[in-house]
Amino acid sequence: MPNITTYDFIDENRRRTVFLMVLFPVTLVILVYLAIILFSLFAADAQSTAQRSQISPLDMANQTAMYVLPLISAAAIIWIFISYFFGQKIIISTAGAVEITKETAPEIIRIVENIAITAGLPMPKVYAINDGGMNAFATGRDPEHSYVVLTKGLVNKLEKPELEGVIAHEIAHIGNRDIRTMLIMVVCISFATLAAEILLRMAWSRRGGDKKNGAQLLFLLLALALYLYGYLVAPLLKFAVSRTREFQADATAALITRNPQGLIGALKKISGNSVVETLKDKESMSAMCIETPLSEKYRNSLFTKFSGLFATHPSIEERVKALETMDGNRQ
Protein backbone atom coordinates (compact mmCIF):
# COMPACT_ATOMS: atom_id res chain seq x y z
CA MET A 1 0.00 0.00 0.00
CA PRO A 2 1.44 3.43 -0.92
CA ASN A 3 2.64 5.60 1.95
CA ILE A 4 -0.16 8.20 1.93
CA THR A 5 -0.82 10.46 4.90
CA THR A 6 -4.31 10.99 6.26
CA TYR A 7 -4.25 14.59 5.02
CA ASP A 8 -3.31 13.43 1.51
CA PHE A 9 -6.20 11.00 1.64
CA ILE A 10 -8.67 13.68 2.76
CA ASP A 11 -7.55 15.99 -0.08
CA GLU A 12 -7.83 13.13 -2.56
CA ASN A 13 -11.37 12.34 -1.38
CA ARG A 14 -12.38 15.98 -1.77
CA ARG A 15 -11.18 15.90 -5.37
CA ARG A 16 -13.04 12.63 -5.99
CA THR A 17 -16.26 14.09 -4.61
CA VAL A 18 -16.08 17.12 -6.93
CA PHE A 19 -15.18 14.82 -9.82
CA LEU A 20 -18.19 12.57 -9.18
CA MET A 21 -20.58 15.48 -8.71
CA VAL A 22 -19.54 16.86 -12.12
CA LEU A 23 -19.28 13.51 -13.91
CA PHE A 24 -22.69 12.30 -12.68
CA PRO A 25 -24.86 14.81 -14.61
CA VAL A 26 -22.48 14.89 -17.61
CA THR A 27 -22.56 11.13 -18.23
CA LEU A 28 -26.29 11.09 -17.52
CA VAL A 29 -26.94 13.78 -20.15
CA ILE A 30 -24.79 11.93 -22.72
CA LEU A 31 -26.69 8.66 -22.20
CA VAL A 32 -30.08 10.36 -22.33
CA TYR A 33 -29.09 12.21 -25.53
CA LEU A 34 -28.03 8.92 -27.15
CA ALA A 35 -31.43 7.45 -26.19
CA ILE A 36 -33.16 10.45 -27.81
CA ILE A 37 -31.15 9.96 -31.03
CA LEU A 38 -32.18 6.30 -31.06
CA PHE A 39 -35.81 7.34 -30.57
CA SER A 40 -35.51 9.83 -33.45
CA LEU A 41 -34.17 7.13 -35.77
CA PHE A 42 -37.14 4.89 -34.95
CA ALA A 43 -39.54 7.79 -35.38
CA ALA A 44 -37.98 8.75 -38.72
CA ASP A 45 -38.53 5.23 -40.05
CA ALA A 46 -42.22 5.53 -39.21
CA GLN A 47 -42.60 8.82 -41.12
CA SER A 48 -43.62 9.20 -44.73
CA THR A 49 -41.04 10.15 -47.38
CA ALA A 50 -42.38 13.72 -47.52
CA GLN A 51 -42.10 14.12 -43.75
CA ARG A 52 -38.53 12.76 -43.73
CA SER A 53 -37.41 15.42 -46.21
CA GLN A 54 -38.65 18.16 -43.88
CA ILE A 55 -36.63 17.19 -40.82
CA SER A 56 -33.65 14.90 -40.31
CA PRO A 57 -33.39 12.42 -37.42
CA LEU A 58 -30.61 14.52 -35.86
CA ASP A 59 -32.71 17.69 -36.01
CA MET A 60 -35.61 15.76 -34.50
CA ALA A 61 -33.30 14.50 -31.74
CA ASN A 62 -32.06 18.02 -31.00
CA GLN A 63 -35.62 19.36 -30.83
CA THR A 64 -36.65 16.57 -28.42
CA ALA A 65 -33.48 17.06 -26.38
CA MET A 66 -34.34 20.74 -25.89
CA TYR A 67 -37.35 19.64 -23.83
CA VAL A 68 -36.04 16.44 -22.22
CA LEU A 69 -32.44 17.26 -21.23
CA PRO A 70 -33.24 20.35 -19.11
CA LEU A 71 -35.84 18.33 -17.18
CA ILE A 72 -33.46 15.40 -16.59
CA SER A 73 -30.57 17.73 -15.67
CA ALA A 74 -32.71 19.77 -13.28
CA ALA A 75 -34.03 16.61 -11.62
CA ALA A 76 -30.47 15.24 -11.23
CA ILE A 77 -29.17 18.50 -9.73
CA ILE A 78 -32.12 18.75 -7.33
CA TRP A 79 -31.61 15.09 -6.35
CA ILE A 80 -27.91 15.69 -5.66
CA PHE A 81 -28.73 18.75 -3.54
CA ILE A 82 -31.41 16.94 -1.52
CA SER A 83 -29.30 13.80 -1.12
CA TYR A 84 -26.18 15.74 -0.09
CA PHE A 85 -28.01 17.25 2.85
CA PHE A 86 -30.54 14.51 3.61
CA GLY A 87 -29.14 11.42 1.85
CA GLN A 88 -27.65 9.97 5.01
CA LYS A 89 -31.09 9.91 6.61
CA ILE A 90 -32.51 8.14 3.56
CA ILE A 91 -29.71 5.56 3.79
CA ILE A 92 -30.29 5.00 7.50
CA SER A 93 -34.03 4.66 6.93
CA THR A 94 -33.43 2.16 4.11
CA ALA A 95 -31.24 0.11 6.44
CA GLY A 96 -34.00 0.10 9.08
CA ALA A 97 -31.61 1.53 11.67
CA VAL A 98 -32.72 3.06 14.97
CA GLU A 99 -30.70 5.60 16.96
CA ILE A 100 -29.16 4.40 20.20
CA THR A 101 -28.24 6.63 23.14
CA LYS A 102 -26.46 6.51 26.50
CA GLU A 103 -29.74 5.44 28.06
CA THR A 104 -30.34 2.50 25.68
CA ALA A 105 -26.76 1.32 25.01
CA PRO A 106 -24.28 3.06 27.35
CA GLU A 107 -21.35 0.70 26.64
CA ILE A 108 -21.54 1.18 22.86
CA ILE A 109 -21.84 4.95 23.17
CA ARG A 110 -18.86 5.00 25.54
CA ILE A 111 -16.72 3.08 23.04
CA VAL A 112 -17.71 5.38 20.17
CA GLU A 113 -17.03 8.49 22.30
CA ASN A 114 -13.58 7.27 23.33
CA ILE A 115 -12.58 6.40 19.77
CA ALA A 116 -13.92 9.68 18.36
CA ILE A 117 -11.94 11.63 21.00
CA THR A 118 -8.79 9.63 20.22
CA ALA A 119 -9.25 10.32 16.50
CA GLY A 120 -9.85 14.01 17.19
CA LEU A 121 -13.30 13.96 15.61
CA PRO A 122 -16.79 15.05 16.74
CA MET A 123 -18.99 12.39 18.26
CA PRO A 124 -21.08 10.80 15.46
CA LYS A 125 -24.65 9.72 16.00
CA VAL A 126 -24.90 5.96 16.53
CA TYR A 127 -27.57 3.71 15.05
CA ALA A 128 -28.31 -0.01 15.31
CA ILE A 129 -29.93 -2.43 12.86
CA ASN A 130 -31.93 -5.21 14.49
CA ASP A 131 -30.29 -8.01 12.50
CA GLY A 132 -28.23 -11.04 13.45
CA GLY A 133 -25.79 -10.51 10.58
CA MET A 134 -22.46 -8.86 11.37
CA ASN A 135 -21.90 -5.60 9.53
CA ALA A 136 -21.32 -1.87 9.94
CA PHE A 137 -21.07 1.31 7.92
CA ALA A 138 -20.58 5.04 8.35
CA THR A 139 -22.38 7.75 6.40
CA GLY A 140 -22.81 11.52 6.32
CA ARG A 141 -21.47 14.52 4.44
CA ASP A 142 -18.71 15.54 6.89
CA PRO A 143 -17.44 14.76 10.43
CA GLU A 144 -19.91 17.28 11.92
CA HIS A 145 -22.83 15.45 10.26
CA SER A 146 -21.79 11.82 10.54
CA TYR A 147 -23.39 8.54 11.57
CA VAL A 148 -22.06 5.12 12.56
CA VAL A 149 -24.42 2.18 12.01
CA LEU A 150 -23.87 -1.24 13.62
CA THR A 151 -25.90 -4.42 13.40
CA LYS A 152 -26.98 -6.02 16.67
CA GLY A 153 -25.32 -9.23 15.49
CA LEU A 154 -22.01 -7.38 15.36
CA VAL A 155 -22.48 -5.88 18.82
CA ASN A 156 -23.53 -9.17 20.39
CA LYS A 157 -20.99 -11.49 18.76
CA LEU A 158 -17.76 -9.50 18.90
CA GLU A 159 -15.44 -9.17 21.87
CA LYS A 160 -14.84 -5.61 23.08
CA PRO A 161 -11.40 -5.20 21.36
CA GLU A 162 -12.93 -6.49 18.10
CA LEU A 163 -15.88 -4.13 18.36
CA GLU A 164 -13.49 -1.24 19.06
CA GLY A 165 -11.60 -2.17 15.89
CA VAL A 166 -14.75 -2.07 13.75
CA ILE A 167 -15.95 1.23 15.25
CA ALA A 168 -12.47 2.73 14.77
CA HIS A 169 -12.56 1.58 11.13
CA GLU A 170 -15.87 3.37 10.54
CA ILE A 171 -14.70 6.51 12.34
CA ALA A 172 -11.58 6.42 10.15
CA HIS A 173 -13.88 6.57 7.10
CA ILE A 174 -15.49 9.66 8.66
CA GLY A 175 -12.12 11.31 9.29
CA ASN A 176 -10.88 10.48 5.78
CA ARG A 177 -14.10 11.91 4.23
CA ASP A 178 -14.81 8.57 2.51
CA ILE A 179 -18.41 8.97 3.69
CA ARG A 180 -19.01 11.98 1.44
CA THR A 181 -17.61 10.22 -1.64
CA MET A 182 -19.69 7.10 -1.02
CA LEU A 183 -22.81 9.20 -0.36
CA ILE A 184 -22.45 10.73 -3.84
CA MET A 185 -21.94 7.26 -5.36
CA VAL A 186 -25.15 5.95 -3.79
CA VAL A 187 -26.97 9.11 -4.93
CA CYS A 188 -25.83 8.59 -8.54
CA ILE A 189 -27.05 5.01 -8.72
CA SER A 190 -30.29 5.49 -6.80
CA PHE A 191 -31.34 8.50 -8.91
CA ALA A 192 -30.83 6.61 -12.17
CA THR A 193 -32.65 3.45 -11.11
CA LEU A 194 -35.53 5.35 -9.47
CA ALA A 195 -36.01 7.59 -12.52
CA ALA A 196 -35.87 4.52 -14.80
CA GLU A 197 -38.62 2.79 -12.82
CA ILE A 198 -40.83 5.90 -13.00
CA LEU A 199 -40.34 6.23 -16.77
CA LEU A 200 -41.01 2.53 -17.26
CA ARG A 201 -44.34 2.80 -15.44
CA MET A 202 -45.23 5.88 -17.47
CA ALA A 203 -44.44 3.98 -20.67
CA TRP A 204 -46.70 1.04 -19.78
CA SER A 205 -49.52 3.41 -18.84
CA ARG A 206 -49.55 4.97 -22.32
CA ARG A 207 -51.27 2.86 -24.97
CA GLY A 208 -53.10 3.62 -28.19
CA GLY A 209 -52.66 6.38 -30.77
CA ASP A 210 -49.54 7.39 -32.69
CA LYS A 211 -48.60 10.18 -30.28
CA LYS A 212 -49.09 7.93 -27.27
CA ASN A 213 -47.05 5.18 -28.92
CA GLY A 214 -44.30 7.70 -29.69
CA ALA A 215 -44.25 8.87 -26.08
CA GLN A 216 -44.24 5.27 -24.90
CA LEU A 217 -41.19 4.49 -27.07
CA LEU A 218 -39.37 7.60 -25.81
CA PHE A 219 -40.08 6.71 -22.17
CA LEU A 220 -38.90 3.13 -22.75
CA LEU A 221 -35.64 4.26 -24.35
CA LEU A 222 -35.01 6.83 -21.62
CA ALA A 223 -35.67 4.17 -18.98
CA LEU A 224 -33.22 1.85 -20.74
CA ALA A 225 -30.57 4.61 -20.77
CA LEU A 226 -31.06 5.24 -17.06
CA TYR A 227 -30.91 1.54 -16.22
CA LEU A 228 -27.68 1.30 -18.23
CA TYR A 229 -26.34 4.22 -16.24
CA GLY A 230 -27.35 2.76 -12.88
CA TYR A 231 -26.10 -0.76 -13.47
CA LEU A 232 -23.27 -0.40 -15.99
CA VAL A 233 -21.91 3.16 -16.12
CA ALA A 234 -22.08 3.93 -12.38
CA PRO A 235 -20.01 0.82 -11.49
CA LEU A 236 -17.37 2.12 -13.88
CA LEU A 237 -17.34 5.37 -11.91
CA LYS A 238 -16.35 3.31 -8.87
CA PHE A 239 -12.85 3.42 -10.32
CA ALA A 240 -12.82 6.94 -8.85
CA VAL A 241 -13.20 5.36 -5.41
CA SER A 242 -9.83 3.84 -4.66
CA ARG A 243 -9.52 0.36 -3.16
CA THR A 244 -6.83 1.82 -0.89
CA ARG A 245 -9.53 3.56 1.16
CA GLU A 246 -10.29 0.30 3.01
CA PHE A 247 -6.62 -0.38 3.70
CA GLN A 248 -6.27 3.22 4.88
CA ALA A 249 -9.30 2.91 7.20
CA ASP A 250 -7.99 -0.43 8.57
CA ALA A 251 -4.55 1.06 9.20
CA THR A 252 -6.01 4.15 10.85
CA ALA A 253 -8.24 1.97 13.05
CA ALA A 254 -5.23 -0.09 14.15
CA LEU A 255 -3.36 3.10 15.07
CA ILE A 256 -6.35 4.56 16.96
CA THR A 257 -6.90 1.41 19.03
CA ARG A 258 -3.19 0.42 19.12
CA ASN A 259 -4.47 -3.12 18.62
CA PRO A 260 -4.46 -4.51 15.05
CA GLN A 261 -5.46 -7.93 16.40
CA GLY A 262 -8.84 -6.56 17.48
CA LEU A 263 -9.81 -5.63 13.90
CA ILE A 264 -8.20 -8.80 12.54
CA GLY A 265 -10.41 -10.92 14.81
CA ALA A 266 -13.48 -8.88 13.86
CA LEU A 267 -12.86 -9.21 10.10
CA LYS A 268 -12.42 -12.98 10.40
CA LYS A 269 -15.72 -13.30 12.30
CA ILE A 270 -17.57 -10.95 9.94
CA SER A 271 -16.41 -12.86 6.85
CA GLY A 272 -19.18 -15.26 5.80
CA ASN A 273 -21.67 -13.82 8.28
CA SER A 274 -22.26 -10.33 6.90
CA VAL A 275 -25.70 -10.59 5.23
CA VAL A 276 -28.17 -7.94 6.46
CA GLU A 277 -31.85 -8.49 5.66
CA THR A 278 -32.66 -4.84 4.91
CA LEU A 279 -29.57 -4.47 2.69
CA LYS A 280 -29.37 -7.92 1.10
CA ASP A 281 -30.55 -6.62 -2.30
CA LYS A 282 -29.08 -3.08 -2.12
CA GLU A 283 -26.00 -3.42 -4.33
CA SER A 284 -25.52 0.36 -4.44
CA MET A 285 -25.08 0.46 -0.66
CA SER A 286 -22.88 -2.61 -0.31
CA ALA A 287 -19.66 -0.65 -0.90
CA MET A 288 -20.41 1.45 2.20
CA CYS A 289 -20.34 -1.56 4.51
CA ILE A 290 -17.28 -3.09 6.15
CA GLU A 291 -18.15 -6.28 4.22
CA THR A 292 -20.85 -6.91 1.60
CA PRO A 293 -24.34 -7.29 3.14
CA LEU A 294 -25.76 -8.89 -0.02
CA SER A 295 -27.42 -12.30 0.03
CA GLU A 296 -25.93 -15.17 -1.99
CA LYS A 297 -28.66 -14.68 -4.60
CA TYR A 298 -27.71 -11.06 -5.25
CA ARG A 299 -23.96 -11.71 -5.02
CA ASN A 300 -24.39 -14.15 -7.90
CA SER A 301 -26.68 -11.94 -10.00
CA LEU A 302 -25.45 -10.70 -13.38
CA PHE A 303 -25.53 -7.01 -12.41
CA THR A 304 -23.73 -7.61 -9.11
CA LYS A 305 -21.06 -9.75 -10.77
CA PHE A 306 -20.50 -7.01 -13.33
CA SER A 307 -20.27 -4.41 -10.57
CA GLY A 308 -17.88 -6.72 -8.74
CA LEU A 309 -15.39 -6.31 -11.60
CA PHE A 310 -14.99 -2.76 -10.31
CA ALA A 311 -15.17 -3.61 -6.60
CA THR A 312 -13.98 -0.90 -4.21
CA HIS A 313 -13.34 -3.40 -1.39
CA PRO A 314 -10.28 -5.65 -1.27
CA SER A 315 -10.89 -9.14 0.08
CA ILE A 316 -10.97 -9.85 3.81
CA GLU A 317 -7.88 -12.02 3.33
CA GLU A 318 -5.91 -9.10 1.84
CA ARG A 319 -6.98 -6.78 4.62
CA VAL A 320 -6.11 -9.28 7.36
CA LYS A 321 -2.69 -9.84 5.79
CA ALA A 322 -2.02 -6.09 5.73
CA LEU A 323 -3.03 -5.75 9.38
CA GLU A 324 -0.91 -8.73 10.40
CA THR A 325 2.03 -7.07 8.68
CA MET A 326 1.37 -3.92 10.72
CA ASP A 327 1.33 -6.07 13.84
CA GLY A 328 4.65 -7.69 12.93
CA ASN A 329 3.05 -11.11 12.23
CA ARG A 330 3.80 -12.00 8.62
CA GLN A 331 1.96 -15.14 7.53
Number of C-alpha atoms within 10 A of each C-alpha: 7 6 7 10 9 15 11 12 18 17 13 16 23 16 14 20 23 13 14 20 18 11 14 24 19 12 14 23 21 13 19 23 20 16 23 27 21 18 23 23 16 15 17 18 11 13 11 9 10 8 11 14 9 8 11 14 19 15 13 17 20 17 13 17 20 10 10 16 18 12 11 17 16 12 15 21 14 12 16 21 13 12 21 16 12 13 21 22 15 11 18 22 12 13 21 16 20 15 15 16 15 10 8 10 13 11 13 19 19 13 16 21 17 15 23 21 12 13 18 10 16 16 20 22 18 20 22 22 24 17 18 18 21 28 27 28 25 30 30 27 23 15 20 13 15 22 25 23 25 27 22 18 20 25 19 12 16 18 14 16 18 24 23 25 30 30 26 29 29 30 32 29 27 29 24 25 24 30 28 24 25 25 23 22 25 23 24 26 23 17 18 22 20 15 18 24 16 12 21 18 14 15 22 12 10 16 13 9 9 10 11 14 14 20 17 22 18 22 24 22 23 26 26 20 24 27 20 17 24 24 20 16 19 23 23 16 16 18 12 17 23 16 15 16 19 21 20 22 23 27 20 24 27 25 16 21 22 12 18 26 20 21 27 25 18 23 23 13 16 23 17 13 17 25 22 24 18 17 19 20 19 21 21 21 24 19 20 25 19 23 23 25 29 22 16 11 10 16 18 13 11 11 15 21 13 15 21 15 10 16 19 21 23 14 12 16 13 12 19 22 15 20 22 16 13 16 15 10 11 10 7
